[in-house]
């Protein structure tokens, strides 16, 4: 049963990855791909990497969300709750605000600062909870929410201080959209995903136990604190990378793991793969939608996912078990 | 098996446990009593390494508790926390499989699983989701998840809470099986000693009474019973049935 569903997801992902690049404001035909025209250029240099990036981004966000829901034993937890994405936003926006223009290969200053800030954020969170001896996850979440608001207020302040053009640039960034399209970005994201996946899969039993609550996991022999921090770091790496390149794309990390869980049950041996594939499919489809619906204007994909996500969130909250 | 010496535990400025000394031997059945806030849950958690930051010594099989890894502990001590609420849609079967985490010497497909289902009368719930179970069924499942760890020692934190008389009786008869047939060492925190009357272990129970964060009494239940009125600050009715005297 579950196996066949996983195979369906896997095949669906492959089919999507193959056919999506042909769709867009203009349909590309197979013969175009093998000719030397403009459409071929669009297909190879724009559409293909974009589909790969949106797929990986969705997959990584869903995975990051799943990890947070599991380690906090809360189906409504996401890395955004803890403020990782607003830390990343703060980094990127600080780079725009200060007009920093250094870069490291493909990685320009906003991206660099975004990753840096999300990592620093996690380290600060870790140090505070260590120093203050805060070990209950609910308190760590509260701490994260407080730091989240702190980052957000600074972001808003910076936006307030800037002129119209830069302010709009920031707003565009904050919504989350596909601006950084290149094979290098796709490759970098793929590398991060490939590094994180085996770790997650190896610890699937611990994730099962943690998702039933830390008290329960501890009683069954999980080194709860170690595993929790390992996954806070891994999921901020996943989410920080995506946020750095594409901005904070809302709600994918919340919705996808929940849909996967409803469909396939809660066991992580299945859930990890399902969330990854489903997240990829959802975001690459959402991206196509946002490219096409208001053509020739392109809607930032974050608006669309936020809209879907908010509706889904309502459904989750109102749903009675 | 477990030896506790000069145990102190503070939470902030509050003393939760003061100068606790206790020796738990193989095949003991300990019942821990105490008013709310006297530290009985804390004591149980400390001896099962579910809580850190105490002073004093706790030895498990002559080795310091802190020298054990969490997974090693879970293969020696099965600890059942007070009622927990779950929000993830695991089935009963998956839940029990997950609970075998520390149990390295069983094959997941063999009888341990079937045996547990049978012993705890959970067969017909096998494919139900855990959050659809009633309070009593969930409590039984939690106990089953401790049993399936196949540990020598079992620590239970108020396993009889929220249970109606029928479920209480069933749980006590399961404890009888664990104690007499499986030779388990059992430590149990409880509120109402009356539940012990359901059990065949009754005459062998050892009682630990905590008061004001210290040990008030520890010893055999026969010596403990006469002190119950003073200790619980209640007036008790006595019923005599043959040679056995019941306090209700």
Contacts between the chains, C-beta under 8 A, distances in Angstrom:
chain1	res1	chain2	res2	distance
A	73	B	87	6.9
A	73	B	88	7.3
A	74	B	87	7.0
A	75	B	87	5.7
A	75	B	88	7.2
A	205	B	98	7.1
A	205	B	101	5.7
A	206	B	101	8.0
A	208	B	90	7.8
A	208	B	94	7.9
A	208	B	98	4.6
A	209	B	98	5.9
A	209	B	101	6.1
A	211	B	88	4.9
A	212	B	84	7.6
A	212	B	86	5.6
A	212	B	88	6.4
A	212	B	90	7.3
A	212	B	95	7.7
A	212	B	98	7.2
A	213	B	84	5.6
A	213	B	86	7.1
A	215	B	50	7.5
A	215	B	81	5.0
A	215	B	84	6.4
A	216	B	81	6.8
A	216	B	84	5.9
A	218	B	50	5.7
A	218	B	70	6.8
A	219	B	48	7.3
A	219	B	50	6.2
A	219	B	74	7.0
A	219	B	78	7.9
A	219	B	79	4.3
A	219	B	80	7.1
A	219	B	81	5.9
A	220	B	74	5.5
A	220	B	98	7.6
A	220	B	99	5.9
A	220	B	101	4.9
A	220	B	102	6.2
A	220	B	145	7.8
A	220	B	149	7.2
A	221	B	70	5.0
A	221	B	71	3.9
A	221	B	72	7.7
A	221	B	73	6.5
A	221	B	74	2.9
A	221	B	75	7.0
A	221	B	101	5.7
A	221	B	102	3.8
A	222	B	70	6.5
A	222	B	71	7.7
A	222	B	101	7.1
A	223	B	69	7.3
A	223	B	70	5.0
A	223	B	71	7.6
A	224	B	70	7.7
A	261	B	88	7.2
A	261	B	89	6.2
A	262	B	89	7.5
A	265	B	89	6.0
A	265	B	90	7.1
A	265	B	91	7.0
A	265	B	94	7.1
A	266	B	88	4.2
A	266	B	89	5.0
A	266	B	90	4.8
A	266	B	94	7.3
A	267	B	90	7.0
A	267	B	94	5.6
A	267	B	98	8.0
A	321	B	131	6.2
